[in-house]
């Protein structure tokens, strides 16, 4: 006995107005949301581009070269804000715009907008605390964007970028509190390194990282941010821990030392004086010009100095 086939009920015909609206939307190229248009996104890059150009002009002044834009525009404090302008103003604006595009929500564009305004404010004739306060607000809004991205994708790569944004917030707060720009270097470096590190991890999603590799990446990121915190109280110890986090040396690796102490390249503080050159009285190769002439420069450079003049004591 055959069962009757059930025929689907035909759908109700769409109204002519709805069909016309759908056709008009398909034919109109400007039907995309405003935040998805290239011109809208490029407006947030304009302050970042200006920060880059002004930062390069400030670098000329710091190198002792004549500036091109600073004196012409009356930007007297441009060399003093070079570091925050380049790192937080230029790079911060670009990174926050990239994260806003990745989020895809209109509130996310608040971060690059405030960051661009802060970059222009710190070089303008406005009081410097105005620009510094805007920088703090920009980092807070960037962290709010990262919070939503982390809720959407709880991955190690996003967590590392959150730690980088935290370093940027710490640098902004410290600068607003009166900490000089040279002391902000560990925080600015942590922001740059952790942001790039997190993005490289994010691009490596095609290859699944092992749990051990993920834990190692997160541990390095936490150690780098911790070294910035330690540098506020112990600058030397913070620099050492930051170097260990970025480039750990293999355990048990030998260190070459000379009788006078560690091997220091010539010209650096603590290096041996030029009395250790071949043919100088008191040097190991004195009186043996024939043999020293046959030596290669590398052999001469690596010859340890054992005379009093080379070991740090004063020559007679």
Secondary structure, DSSP 8 states (H G I E B T S, - for coil): ---------------HHHHHHHHHHHH-GGGS-GGGSHHHHHHHHHHHHHHHHHHHHHHHHHTT---SSHHHHT-TTTGGGHHHIIIIIIIHHHHHHHHHHHHT-GGGHHHHHHHHHHHHHTTSSS-HHHHHHHHHHHHHHHHHHHHHHHHH---HHHHHHHHHHHHHHHHHHHHHTT--GGGGHHHHHHHHHHHHHHHHHHHGGGS---HHHHHHHHHHHHHHHHHHHHHHH-HHHHHHHHHHHHS---TT----EETTEE---TTSTT---GGGSTT-TTSTTTT-HHHHHHS-HHHHHTS---STTTTTS---
